[in-house]
Amino acid sequence: MKRLALISGITLLIIVLFVGGVILLKGKKTQPVTNEQPTPTSKKQVITDTPLEARPYVSLIPRADGKELTIMVDNLRDANKIEYELVYLAGDLSRGAIGIIDNNSASAATHKVLLGSCSKNTCKYDENVSVGSLTLRIEYPDGIRKFVSGFHLQTGNVPLTSVDVNMQPDNIFKLEAKLPKPSFFVTMNTVGLPSQLQAKPGSDPYGVFASDSVIVKSAKITLSGDGVLQQWDGKAWTALSDGTATSLGTFVKTSQ
């Protein structure tokens, strides 16, 4: 009898402990498992709104054979680091390159991007490259600023036209002139201005950059926006009242 009573007591104790454990677990809320990362509190975040006068001046210079582009970034001010992403279409195929541009001076930087790949001194170039986009992420003391521009690579005696960042025609800028066929041209939004204007801008700036020295006697410029058409020829701004330029350059409209 004593042995039976002892066994019954042990059994009862096990039942009480089990029931108590279940009640305790039910009363305790489990924390959900998540893979989300905490929101960074660093000031190094992308700043999307940058006034035109504070933006860098960006150009793409094609090589004589059109197989390479030189990224030129001016008016950098106090930039610490420049990351680039160049995306383009080679026929129906999407190609691209990413990297860092060395900021060799306080105000300017350059970097060459091959439209293809090289291995053991043998290069394979992408064919039928015509449109693309350039993205720059520039680190300043107050954060990272992102700038994007579409570009159009053309050759031959054809109207030079702009494209948007999605590599589609946008009909914002057009240059019509008698151009030499062997030369390559890049038409693009230059993001910023090469030099400060004396009047308020009425449009975004657009530039045409050639693979070599090109003489243009008469070029008809079409640029969407309000105001007077202005051209930067590398030395000064000149008003083009009749919309005709005698050289390539950077163009913008101003309120006066």
C-alpha positions, 0 to 999 in steps of 0.5 A: 500500500505504501509503495502504491501510494508513493507511485500515485504521489509521484504521478500526481506531481508529474501531472501538476508540473506538466499542467503548470508548465503549459499554463506558464507557456500560454501566458508568455508571448513569443517574439516574432522572428524577423530579418529586417535590418534597423533603419540607419541613423547615419547622416550619410543618406541620399539627398535627392533635392539639390539646387541646379547651382549646387549640382556637379557639371557632368559630361561624357566624351566619346573616343574617336572610335566610339568604343569608350566614354570618358566621364568628366565631373566638374564643380565638385566642391567638397565631394569626398567620394564618387561612385558611378553606374553606367548602363547602356543598350548594345542592340537589345542587350543591357550592359553596364559598368560600376566603380569609383571615380578617383577625386584627384582634385578639389573640383574635378574628376575623370574616369574612362569606361570601355564599352566592352571588356578586355582580357589578356590584351584582347578587347571585345567591344559591344556593338550598336551602342546608342543609348544609356544612363549614367548614375552618380552617387557623390558623398559630401560632408552632409550626405550622399547626393544622387544624380542621373542622366540619360545619354545618346551616342550617335554618329553621322550627319543626323539630328542629335537628340536627347533621351531620358534616364530610361533610355527612351526618346524625350524630345527635350533637346535637338541639334540639327547641323551638317556634321562629319560622319566619322565623328561620334557625339554624346547628347545628354543632360549635364546635371549642373552648369559649367558656370553660373548664370546671371539670370534664373534658369528656365530649363535643365542644361543639355550638352553635346560632346564630340570625339574630336574637334568639330567645326559647326557653321550653323546649328539649329538648337531646339530646347524645351523650356521658358526664356532665352536660349543660352550657350556655354562655348567653354569660355562664356555664356552667349544668348542665341536669340534666333536659336542658331549656334556656331559651335557645340557646347552646353545649352540652357534657357534663362528667364532673361 
